[in-house]
Amino acid sequence: MNKQSNSDHSVNKTNFSTRDLVVSALLFAMAIALGMFENALPPMPTPIPMRYGLSNIAVMYALFFLGAPIAYIIAFLKSSFAVMTRGLIAGLTSLSGGLLSITCMYLLNRLSKNKASYSLLGITGALTHNLGQYFFIILIDYLRLPVLTILPMLFFTGVGTGLLSSALLRAALPALKRLHYFKRKI
């Protein structure tokens, strides 16, 4: 009997319930739906193709309320979907931006002792997402982009899309909290 209770306890160490799994799946579905909606919008008026980052709302919610591991999983799944629908370069570009973005938002929030605002975290996430994608493109030398021309544009669009994402997340929080109550984890 003791052996069984010990093994049951070790299975439950993660505290990841069926409800958490369902909420994670819903967040992934939300990210895909927002990404598809975003594809229907006119592109940003920029010299290089840029998106609004609406699907990052789901990743931000996962990071703040489910924790970094789930946010990384959703970012990976989102990037896998991009590979299937838009090609390998788009998927890997999405993944590089997503991983850097999650890491930087997580670290900023930890350094601020959980006092960073959604706006600051959203801007940080969008800026680092843009930088991660840009550095990936430079790494594979897919586009020969002039750094001094592109970086200011990435900065301004990052601030704008970060503010948009954080505002939309705040607006969606009441509905998302009805799905599953979470205290802010980061």
N, C-alpha and C positions, 0 to 999 in steps of 0.2 A: 504494500500500500504506500509506503514511504517513497519507493522508487517512482511510482506512478505520479504522485503529487509533485515530486521534483521535476519530472519530465514535462508535466503539464505547465508548471511554472516557467520552465525555460522556453516553451513555445510561446508563452504570453509576454515575454520580456519587451517586445516592441510596442505593446499597447496599440497596435494597429487593428482596429475593428473592421467588421464588414461594412459598417456605416462609413468609416474613413475611406475604404476602397470605393464605395459607391460615389461618395463626394468627389474623390480623385478622378473617377471616370467621368462624372458630370463636368468637372472642370476641364478635362481634356476635350470633351465634346463641345463645351463652350468655347474653348480656344480655337477649335477647328471651325465652328460656326462663325465666330467673329473674324477669323482669317478669310473665310469665304465671302463674308459681307464686305470686308475690306477690299477684296479683289474686285468687287463690283463698283467701288468708289473710284472717282477719277484720281489719277496719281498726283502726288505732290508736284507742284511746279518747280522741279529742281533738275539740274543737268544730268544727274544720274538717277536711276530708278530707286525711289524710296517709298516705303510704306508707312502707314500711320501707327502701327504697333498695337492695334486694338486687342489682338489675341494675348498680348502680354498682361492684360488685366487678370486673366485666369491664372497665369503663372505667379503674378504678384500676390493674389489671394492665397494661393497654395503656399507660397513662401511665408506669408505673415501668419497664417492660421493652421497650416498643416505641417510646416517645417521645411527646411532646405532639401532634405532627401526627396520629398514628394515634388517639390518645385523642379528639381533637376530631372526627375522622371518625366514630368509633364513637358518640360522643354525638349527633352530627348524625343518623346513621342511626337510632339509638334514638328520637330525637325525631320523626323522619319516620314511624316505625312507630306512635308514639303518636298522631300526627295521623290516620293511617289507621284506627286501632282505637278511639281515645277522643275524637277531635275536634281541631279547630284550637287551641283554648285550651289543652287538655292538652298538645299537642305543643309549642307555643311556650313554655309554662310549663316543660316539661321541658328544652327547649333553653336557656332563660335560666339555669336553675339549673345545668345541666351545664357550660355554657361558663364561668360564673363559678367553679364548683367546680374545674375542671381548671386554670384560670389560677392560682387561689390556691394549690392544692396544688403546682403547678410552681414558683411563686415562693417559697413557704415552703421547699421543698426546696433550691432554689438558694441562698437566703439562709442556710440552715443548712449549706451546703456538703455536701449529700447525707447529713447526719447525722440528719435528722428521722425519727422512728419511724413505722411503719405506723399506729399508734394515733393519733399526733398528726396525721398527714396525713389519716387517715380522718375524724377529728373535724372538722378544718378543711374537708375536702371536704363533709361533711354540713351543717355550719353555713352555709357559703357557698352550697351548693345551696339550702337553705331560704331564705336571704336573697335569692338571685337570683330564685327563684320568687315570693317575697313582693313584691319590688320590681316585677316584671313585672305581677303582679296589680294593684298600686297604680297602675302606669303606665296600664293599660288601664281602670282603675276598674271592674273586673268584680265585685269584692266590696268592700263597704265594711267593712273590717276595722279595729277599733280597735288602733292600733299598740301601745300599752302592754299590752294584754291578750294579743296574739298573739306579740310578740317573746320574752317569757320562755318560752312554750311551744315556739317554734321553737328556742330555745337548748337546752332540756333534751332535746327529741326529737332535735336534731342531734347532741348529745353521745352519746346512746344509740345512734342508728343509725350514727354514725361508728365507735363502738367495735365494734358488731356487724359492720359491713362490713369493718373491718380485721382482726377476729378470723377471719371467714370467709375473707378473702383469704389470711391466713397458713395457715389449714387447707388451702386449695386449692392453695397454691404447689407442693407436691411433685407433684401430678397435672398442673398446668399446665406445670411445667418439663419434664415428660416429653414434652409436645407439641413443645416447641421450647426449646432452652436459650438463655437471655438473661442477660446481666449487667444489673444494675440500671442504667438509663440516667439516671434523675434521682434 
